[in-house]
Amino acid sequence: MLWAQKDYSAIKQWEKGIETDPGFSKNYYNACMYYYLTTDKTWSILYGEIFLNIEPSSTLAPEVKNILLEDYKKLFAELILKTKKTIPKKTFLPGLSKNHE
């Protein structure tokens, strides 16, 4: 109800719900969505990943997967901007030959 009224303190209720009943997936889904709308992509990713582990075949899973993809893109883009250089492909693919860099 708080979220429907644009009351952003709803996150406190979802996080309390996670603490009280860690197996209730809807709290992770809502927390993921909340943090997706903020600049804190880390919590959005964590809650989204946990949601998918609990409910991998949920009808909400495709939506959460898209959110995670966007969050990971933003997180890596920020990392690259902070380091002011590109991360070599071999960092993620150690077996990559020099011809494919």
KAFENBEL-V176178 format. One record per helix or strand of 3 or more residues. SS is the DSSP state (hx for helix, st for strand). FROM is the first residue (numbers start at 1). LEN is the number of residues. Records with the same first field share a line. If there is no record, write none. Layout:
SS: FROM-LEN + FROM-LEN
This chain:
hx: 10-11 + 25-12 + 41-14 + 61-23 + 89-4 + 98-3
